[in-house]
């Protein structure tokens, strides 16, 4: 069974404990637009994908000393790279389909002679 990594599961207190940060830090990251947890009954809920993003944010800020503006730029660039990679994969699949169809047409022509 494949788990939905986007499904909001964890409350702010749990995520703060998991990451070793104060809940206020998570609220600050949300205010800064670095993270967008879902809301349910006016309560923030974080998905596994959100937690992975927070790990990256913490690695950039704590581990590499990147400021919040730099983190924002890096995250936006990362999102664009992922979107571009997905587009390239789609294009390759279409190309493969075209090449496969062309090959099948050629085979049919050869067999029909």
Secondary structure, DSSP 4 states (H G I P E B T S, - for coil): ----TTS--EEHHHHHHHHT--HHHHHHHHHTTS---EEETTEEEE-HHHHHHHHHHHIIIIIT---HHHHHHHHHHHHHHHHHHHHHHHHHHHHHHHHHHHHHHHHHHHHH-
